[in-house]
Amino acid sequence: MKPAVVSRCFWVLALALGIFSQLPVTQLAKAQENDAISLPLMFDPRERLQKPDLASVPRIRFLTTVDFPPFNFIDQSGKLSGFHVDLAREICRELEVLERCQIEAVPYKDLRSALEKGDGEVIAAGVRITPELRRDLGLSRVFMQLPARFIIRSDAATGVKTPSALKPGETGIVAGTAHEAMLASYFPDLKPRTFPKREEMLAALKKGEIKAAFGDGLQLSFWQESPDANNCCDFLGDHYYSSIFFGDGLALVTSKDTPLITRAMDAALLALARNGRLNEIYLRYFPNGL
C-alpha cells in the first residue's frame, strides 16, 4: 500500500520551512472569507446518518504516521500534528467519546498489521484505496480527493485564461506519472515537454523555459508558497479529479470486524461536513486551497 497521489519526498523541506505550523488567525480568517476556497463537497447535505451508540466500545485508537505532511507529521514542538490528527479529534468530539480516543503513530509499513492485530481501530494515514483493501478491510466514505492542477508563470499569464489557451510545448509534465497520462487524455493538443523529475520541471518553469506545468495540486500549492518559487507563479484553471488516474481519494480504514466503528466514522464525517468543521480543518492546513 502507498499513499494516494502524494509523494513523501518533499516533507523534510516543508517542515524545515515551517510550512505546516499553525497558521495565524488573520490568515485563516482571510481564507475563510474567500468563498472559492473550500473543501470539495464529498457528501450529500440532504443525507442523514444516525449516530451509532458506542457505549460498548471501550476505546477508539487512531493509527497514523509521521511522514505524510500536512496530513500527519511531527511539528516544530515535537507533537504529533496534521490534518488527520485534527480530524480524529473532531470525530471523537462529534461522537462524544473524546475521553476514550487515542492517536498513535506507527511506521507506515506496520499500519495494516497493527489494525489487523487489534492494536488500533482506525487508520488515518492517506492509505491508497485498492480493490484488495476494499475486500479485506472496512472503509469510511471518502472525505477528500487530491486534484491535479496547472500552474503558470505570472508574467506569462496574460491572455491565458484556461489551459486550452496554452500552445504545444509550453507545458511541463513529469514523465511516467499518472499526471502525464491524465494530461494526454484531457488535453491531447498541449503536447507537453517532459521532465524526468519534478524539481527539474519546476526549475524550468522558474527560468521561463516553459510557461506552465501540470502536476499534483497539493505539492504545487506548497511549492507556490515556498521561498523556492519566489512568487513566480499562479494556479491556472480548475481542479482536475479522476479516480481512474489517482484512485478514489482519502478515507479512514477500519476492520471488517468492527462495522459499528465504520458506521460511526461515516456518521461523524457527514456531521462535520454539514456543520462546517471539516472545512475549518481543511482551511487550517490548506488556506489557499489545493
C-alpha positions in Angstrom: 0.0 0.0 0.0 1.2 3.5 -0.8 -0.4 6.9 0.0 -2.7 8.1 -2.7 -1.1 10.6 -5.1 1.1 12.4 -2.7 4.8 11.9 -2.8 6.6 11.8 0.6 9.8 13.2 -0.8 9.1 16.9 0.0 8.2 16.7 3.6 11.6 17.4 5.2 12.0 20.7 3.3 8.4 21.7 4.1 8.9 21.0 7.8 12.2 22.9 7.8 10.4 25.9 6.4 7.7 25.7 9.0 5.0 25.5 6.3 2.8 23.2 8.5 3.0 25.2 11.7 -0.2 26.7 13.0 -1.5 29.5 10.8 -2.1 33.0 12.1 -5.7 33.7 12.9 -5.8 36.6 10.4 -4.5 34.3 7.6 -7.1 31.7 8.4 -9.9 34.3 8.6 -8.8 35.7 5.3 -9.1 32.2 3.7 -12.5 31.6 5.3 -13.7 34.9 3.8 -12.9 33.6 0.3 -15.9 31.6 -0.8 -13.9 30.0 -3.6 -11.7 28.2 -1.1 -13.4 25.2 0.4 -13.1 21.5 0.7 -14.8 20.0 -2.4 -18.2 18.6 -1.4 -18.0 14.9 -0.9 -21.3 14.4 1.0 -24.9 14.9 0.1 -26.0 17.7 2.5 -29.6 16.3 2.5 -28.4 12.9 3.8 -29.0 11.9 7.4 -27.0 9.2 9.2 -27.9 8.2 12.7 -25.0 8.4 15.2 -24.5 4.9 16.5 -24.4 4.1 20.2 -20.7 3.5 21.1 -21.3 2.6 24.8 -20.0 -0.9 24.2 -16.7 0.4 22.6 -14.0 0.7 25.3 -11.7 2.9 23.2 -11.1 4.1 19.6 -7.4 4.2 18.7 -6.5 6.0 15.5 -3.3 4.8 13.8 -1.3 7.3 11.8 2.3 8.0 10.7 4.7 10.9 11.0 5.8 11.2 7.4 2.8 12.3 5.3 2.5 16.1 5.9 0.4 18.1 6.1 -1.8 15.1 6.9 0.3 13.7 9.7 3.7 14.8 10.9 5.7 15.9 14.0 5.5 19.6 14.4 8.2 22.0 15.5 7.4 21.5 19.1 7.7 17.7 18.7 4.0 17.0 18.9 2.0 14.7 16.5 0.1 17.0 14.3 -1.7 17.3 10.9 -5.0 17.2 9.1 -5.6 13.6 10.1 -4.8 14.2 13.7 -7.2 17.1 14.0 -9.8 15.2 12.1 -9.5 12.3 14.5 -10.0 14.6 17.5 -13.1 16.2 15.9 -14.6 12.8 15.1 -14.2 11.8 18.7 -15.7 15.0 19.9 -18.6 14.6 17.5 -19.2 11.1 18.6 -18.9 12.2 22.3 -16.1 9.7 23.0 -13.2 12.1 23.3 -12.1 10.6 26.7 -11.9 7.1 25.0 -9.9 8.2 21.9 -6.2 7.7 21.3 -4.0 8.7 18.4 -0.8 6.7 17.9 1.9 7.0 15.3 3.4 3.8 13.8 5.7 3.1 10.8 3.7 3.2 7.6 4.5 -0.4 6.7 3.1 -1.5 10.1 -0.3 0.2 9.8 -2.3 -2.6 8.4 -0.8 -5.3 10.6 -1.4 -3.2 13.7 -5.0 -2.8 12.7 -5.4 -6.5 11.9 -3.8 -7.5 15.3 -6.3 -5.2 17.1 -3.7 -2.6 18.1 -5.9 0.1 16.7 -9.4 0.6 15.4 -9.0 3.2 12.6 -6.2 4.1 10.2 -5.9 7.7 9.3 -2.8 8.0 7.2 -3.6 8.5 3.5 -3.7 4.8 2.6 -4.3 4.2 -1.1 -7.7 2.6 -1.7 -7.4 -0.6 -3.8 -9.8 -3.4 -4.6 -7.8 -5.7 -2.3 -8.1 -3.2 0.5 -11.9 -2.9 0.0 -12.1 -6.7 0.1 -10.1 -7.3 3.3 -10.8 -4.2 5.4 -13.5 -1.7 6.1 -13.6 1.8 4.7 -15.3 5.0 5.7 -16.7 7.2 3.0 -14.1 9.2 1.0 -13.7 12.7 2.6 -11.1 14.2 0.3 -9.8 13.8 -3.2 -6.4 15.3 -4.2 -6.6 17.1 -7.5 -4.2 17.8 -10.4 -3.7 21.4 -11.3 -1.9 23.7 -13.8 0.4 26.4 -12.5 1.6 29.2 -14.8 4.3 31.9 -14.6 2.7 35.1 -13.6 4.4 37.1 -16.4 3.1 34.6 -19.0 -0.5 34.5 -17.8 -1.7 37.5 -19.9 -4.2 36.2 -22.4 -4.1 32.7 -21.0 -7.4 32.2 -19.1 -7.6 28.5 -19.5 -5.2 25.6 -20.0 -6.5 25.2 -23.5 -5.0 28.5 -24.5 -1.5 27.1 -23.9 0.4 26.2 -27.1 2.1 22.9 -27.7 5.4 22.6 -25.8 4.6 25.4 -23.3 3.5 23.0 -20.5 5.8 20.8 -18.4 5.0 17.4 -17.1 6.9 14.7 -15.2 7.4 11.7 -17.4 5.9 8.3 -16.5 3.4 9.7 -14.0 -0.4 9.4 -13.6 -0.4 13.2 -14.3 1.2 12.7 -17.7 -1.4 10.1 -18.6 -4.2 12.4 -17.4 -2.8 15.4 -19.3 -2.7 13.3 -22.5 -6.3 12.2 -22.0 -7.8 15.6 -21.0 -5.6 17.9 -23.1 -4.2 16.0 -26.0 -3.3 19.1 -28.0 -0.9 20.5 -25.4 1.9 18.1 -26.3 3.9 18.9 -23.2 7.6 18.9 -22.6 8.5 16.1 -20.3 11.0 16.1 -17.5 12.5 13.2 -15.6 12.0 14.8 -12.2 9.5 17.3 -10.6 12.4 19.5 -9.4 13.7 19.9 -13.0 10.2 20.8 -14.3 9.8 23.5 -11.7 13.3 24.8 -12.3 12.5 25.2 -16.0 9.2 26.9 -15.1 11.0 29.5 -12.9 13.6 30.1 -15.7 10.9 30.7 -18.2 11.8 27.7 -20.4 8.2 26.6 -20.1 5.1 28.7 -19.4 3.2 26.3 -17.3 3.3 22.9 -15.5 0.8 20.3 -14.6 1.0 18.1 -11.5 -0.2 17.2 -8.1 -2.2 20.2 -6.6 -1.0 19.5 -3.1 2.7 19.6 -4.0 2.2 22.6 -6.3 0.3 24.6 -3.6 3.1 24.2 -1.1 5.8 24.9 -3.7 4.0 28.0 -4.8 4.1 29.3 -1.2 7.7 28.4 -0.7 10.8 30.7 -0.9 12.0 28.5 -3.8 9.1 29.6 -6.0 9.8 33.3 -5.2 6.2 34.3 -6.1 6.8 33.3 -9.7 3.6 31.6 -10.4 -0.2 31.3 -10.0 -2.7 28.5 -10.5 -4.4 28.3 -13.8 -7.9 26.9 -14.4 -9.8 24.3 -12.5 -9.0 21.4 -10.2 -9.0 18.1 -12.0 -10.1 14.9 -10.3 -10.0 11.4 -11.6 -10.5 8.1 -9.8 -9.1 6.4 -12.9 -5.7 8.1 -12.7 -5.5 9.0 -9.0 -7.6 6.5 -7.1 -10.8 7.1 -5.1 -9.3 9.6 -2.6 -8.7 9.6 1.2 -10.8 7.6 3.6 -10.5 6.1 7.1 -9.6 2.4 7.2 -11.3 0.1 9.8 -11.5 -3.6 10.4 -14.2 -5.8 8.8 -14.9 -7.0 12.3 -15.9 -3.6 13.6 -18.9 -2.4 11.4 -20.1 -0.3 14.3 -17.0 1.8 14.2 -17.1 2.1 10.4 -20.7 3.4 10.7 -19.6 5.8 13.4 -16.8 7.2 11.2 -19.3 7.8 8.4 -21.9 9.5 10.7 -19.2 11.7 12.2 -17.7 12.7 8.8 -21.1 13.6 7.5 -21.9 15.7 10.6 -18.6 17.5 10.4 -19.2 18.2 6.7 -22.6 19.6 7.4 -21.6 21.8 10.4 -18.5 23.2 8.7 -15.9 21.8 11.0 -14.4 19.6 8.2 -13.9 22.6 6.1 -12.4 24.5 9.0 -9.8 21.8 9.4 -9.2 21.8 5.7 -8.5 25.6 5.7 -6.2 25.2 8.6 -3.8 23.2 6.5 -4.8 24.4 3.0 -5.5 28.1 3.5 -5.1 28.7 -0.3 -6.9 25.6 -1.3 -5.4 22.9 -3.4 
